[in-house]
Amino acid sequence: MRDIYCSFISIMQKLINVMAVGSFLVSASIVAAGTYVYLEKDNIIESVKENIAGEIQDIVGDSLVNGLNSGVPEVPGVESGGTSIPSLPF
């Protein structure tokens, strides 16, 4: 009976040690990630600002072009290749 108890204690001790090492690794990775974000926050913010500004420029530019083109009425009888200018009779 004593051998079963000792082997159970040994297995439990190994399991607790593995859990302790895993907990340490998780805590260390959280601290490392937080430190990286804190040190690089200015670069991250500038990168996000540039990306947002570029997207807004694309959206506004496309909206303006589409808005201007949609407001121009089609002239009936005019080909898309252009027309000649009529000459004056005198």
Backbone bond lengths (Angstrom), bond angles and torsions (degrees), N, CA, C in turn:
res aa  C-N    CA-C-N  psi(-1)  N-CA   C-N-CA  omega(-1)  CA-C   N-CA-C  phi
1 M - - - 1.431 - - 1.533 110.76 -
2 R 1.310 114.99 -35.83 1.466 120.06 -179.30 1.517 110.61 -66.29
3 D 1.329 118.43 -35.12 1.464 121.63 -179.95 1.532 110.94 -65.83
4 I 1.314 117.31 -39.15 1.466 121.04 179.02 1.530 109.31 -65.51
5 Y 1.323 116.79 -41.93 1.453 121.18 179.98 1.532 110.49 -64.06
6 C 1.325 117.58 -42.82 1.465 121.57 -179.62 1.525 111.32 -66.39
7 S 1.327 116.88 -39.99 1.458 119.01 178.53 1.532 110.85 -68.43
8 F 1.337 117.41 -35.93 1.454 121.49 177.01 1.531 110.42 -63.96
9 I 1.319 117.01 -43.39 1.465 121.88 179.01 1.527 109.56 -64.10
10 S 1.310 117.58 -40.86 1.456 121.67 179.67 1.530 111.43 -63.70
11 I 1.325 116.82 -43.62 1.463 121.23 178.83 1.527 110.32 -64.73
12 M 1.337 116.24 -43.81 1.459 120.13 179.64 1.531 111.15 -63.81
13 Q 1.332 117.14 -38.81 1.468 120.38 179.28 1.526 110.45 -64.28
14 K 1.322 117.40 -41.22 1.469 121.07 177.87 1.532 110.51 -64.51
15 L 1.323 117.13 -41.87 1.458 121.31 179.45 1.532 110.63 -63.46
16 I 1.318 117.07 -43.17 1.467 120.99 178.99 1.524 110.60 -65.52
17 N 1.327 117.90 -38.22 1.462 120.82 177.79 1.527 111.18 -64.63
18 V 1.315 117.69 -41.80 1.469 121.29 178.33 1.527 110.05 -63.28
19 M 1.328 116.40 -42.58 1.467 120.17 178.87 1.530 111.28 -64.81
20 A 1.319 117.39 -37.05 1.462 121.00 179.07 1.524 111.02 -66.33
21 V 1.326 117.20 -42.96 1.465 121.03 178.19 1.531 109.82 -64.76
22 G 1.326 117.41 -42.28 1.465 120.97 177.97 1.523 111.59 -61.90
23 S 1.323 116.84 -41.73 1.459 121.36 177.97 1.520 110.79 -63.04
24 F 1.312 117.42 -41.33 1.458 120.87 177.61 1.517 111.40 -62.65
25 L 1.333 117.11 -43.40 1.465 120.37 -179.55 1.524 111.54 -64.06
26 V 1.315 117.41 -41.06 1.468 120.55 178.05 1.527 110.14 -64.19
27 S 1.310 117.40 -45.60 1.475 121.05 179.67 1.525 110.86 -62.58
28 A 1.316 117.24 -42.96 1.462 120.61 -179.85 1.525 111.39 -65.31
29 S 1.324 117.38 -38.44 1.469 119.25 179.49 1.524 111.25 -69.36
30 I 1.319 118.16 -35.07 1.471 120.81 177.01 1.530 110.18 -66.26
31 V 1.317 117.50 -42.77 1.460 120.92 178.27 1.527 110.40 -64.61
32 A 1.323 117.79 -41.79 1.465 121.27 -179.99 1.533 110.77 -65.11
33 A 1.313 117.80 -43.21 1.466 120.68 179.47 1.525 110.72 -65.74
34 G 1.311 117.46 -41.32 1.467 121.00 177.82 1.517 111.70 -63.17
35 T 1.310 117.38 -41.26 1.462 121.74 178.13 1.520 110.78 -64.22
36 Y 1.327 117.29 -43.40 1.464 121.21 178.96 1.526 110.81 -61.26
37 V 1.320 117.12 -46.67 1.465 120.65 -179.52 1.531 109.87 -64.42
38 Y 1.305 118.07 -40.66 1.464 121.09 179.60 1.527 110.90 -63.53
39 L 1.321 117.72 -42.70 1.460 120.89 -177.88 1.529 112.00 -74.13
40 E 1.315 117.98 -29.68 1.459 121.80 -176.85 1.528 113.13 -103.68
41 K 1.336 117.95 13.75 1.465 120.26 -173.43 1.521 112.10 -62.76
42 D 1.326 118.65 -36.66 1.464 120.11 -179.73 1.528 111.04 -65.64
43 N 1.333 116.56 -43.86 1.461 119.91 178.43 1.525 111.44 -65.31
44 I 1.318 116.84 -38.50 1.464 120.96 179.47 1.526 109.96 -65.23
45 I 1.332 117.39 -43.65 1.464 121.39 -179.72 1.530 110.41 -63.80
46 E 1.327 117.92 -43.92 1.463 120.64 179.53 1.527 111.62 -63.79
47 S 1.312 116.26 -39.53 1.464 120.01 178.62 1.522 111.30 -63.51
48 V 1.327 116.23 -42.63 1.466 120.21 179.02 1.522 110.33 -65.87
49 K 1.342 117.66 -41.00 1.463 121.17 178.21 1.527 110.65 -60.20
50 E 1.332 117.20 -45.06 1.464 120.84 -179.99 1.524 111.20 -62.91
51 N 1.317 117.26 -42.20 1.461 120.65 179.06 1.525 111.13 -63.85
52 I 1.327 116.97 -43.24 1.463 120.40 -179.81 1.525 110.34 -66.44
53 A 1.331 117.45 -43.11 1.461 120.66 179.73 1.529 110.89 -61.93
54 G 1.326 117.10 -41.18 1.467 120.26 177.82 1.513 112.11 -63.51
55 E 1.319 116.94 -42.18 1.465 120.59 179.31 1.519 111.26 -66.00
56 I 1.336 116.55 -40.62 1.469 119.62 179.23 1.524 110.05 -65.03
57 Q 1.332 117.33 -40.78 1.466 120.05 177.86 1.520 110.82 -61.48
58 D 1.311 117.67 -41.90 1.468 120.70 178.34 1.521 111.22 -63.54
59 I 1.328 116.76 -44.39 1.468 120.79 -178.34 1.516 110.63 -65.61
60 V 1.335 116.64 -46.53 1.468 120.10 -178.56 1.518 110.14 -66.39
61 G 1.323 117.27 -42.63 1.462 120.51 179.12 1.520 111.74 -60.84
62 D 1.323 117.05 -46.28 1.465 120.55 178.46 1.519 111.18 -64.11
63 S 1.333 117.37 -38.65 1.461 120.70 179.93 1.518 110.78 -65.72
64 L 1.324 116.62 -41.74 1.465 119.51 179.42 1.517 111.44 -65.11
65 V 1.323 116.84 -45.51 1.463 119.92 -179.45 1.521 110.35 -63.87
66 N 1.308 117.29 -46.28 1.468 120.28 179.72 1.519 110.95 -66.79
67 G 1.325 117.65 -37.02 1.456 121.23 179.25 1.514 112.01 -67.68
68 L 1.326 116.98 -41.06 1.461 119.95 178.62 1.521 111.22 -68.96
69 N 1.315 116.62 -39.58 1.460 119.19 -179.73 1.518 111.86 -70.19
70 S 1.314 118.09 -32.01 1.458 119.60 -178.42 1.519 111.34 -76.98
71 G 1.335 117.93 -21.20 1.453 120.73 -179.10 1.517 113.50 -85.01
72 V 1.333 118.12 -10.14 1.462 121.21 -179.03 1.521 108.38 -89.00
73 P 1.347 117.02 119.27 1.469 118.02 -179.75 1.521 111.55 -75.45
74 E 1.299 115.71 152.03 1.457 121.14 176.30 1.524 108.90 -77.02
75 V 1.320 116.67 137.42 1.465 121.31 177.78 1.526 107.29 -94.32
76 P 1.323 117.98 121.77 1.465 119.33 -178.38 1.524 111.17 -68.68
77 G 1.313 115.96 140.09 1.459 122.60 176.69 1.511 113.99 83.14
78 V 1.306 119.34 0.90 1.463 121.42 179.71 1.513 107.84 -102.20
79 E 1.319 114.62 127.19 1.462 119.51 178.14 1.521 108.95 -79.42
80 S 1.273 115.58 157.25 1.459 119.06 -178.26 1.520 112.50 -72.03
81 G 1.331 118.06 -15.32 1.457 121.35 -179.27 1.509 112.43 -78.90
82 G 1.300 120.52 -8.07 1.458 123.19 -179.80 1.526 109.94 107.36
83 T 1.313 116.13 166.83 1.469 121.37 179.57 1.510 108.84 -128.89
84 S 1.304 116.56 163.98 1.453 120.67 177.46 1.536 108.70 -86.60
85 I 1.320 115.13 150.93 1.461 119.91 179.36 1.525 107.71 -84.07
86 P 1.330 118.64 131.01 1.473 119.30 -179.52 1.535 111.04 -67.78
87 S 1.323 115.91 145.48 1.477 120.35 -179.11 1.527 109.59 -89.52
88 L 1.319 115.36 153.78 1.461 120.57 179.35 1.537 109.61 -78.69
89 P 1.334 119.15 145.58 1.450 120.34 -176.07 1.533 115.04 -77.33
90 F 1.259 124.27 0.63 1.456 122.80 179.49 1.469 113.48 -118.91
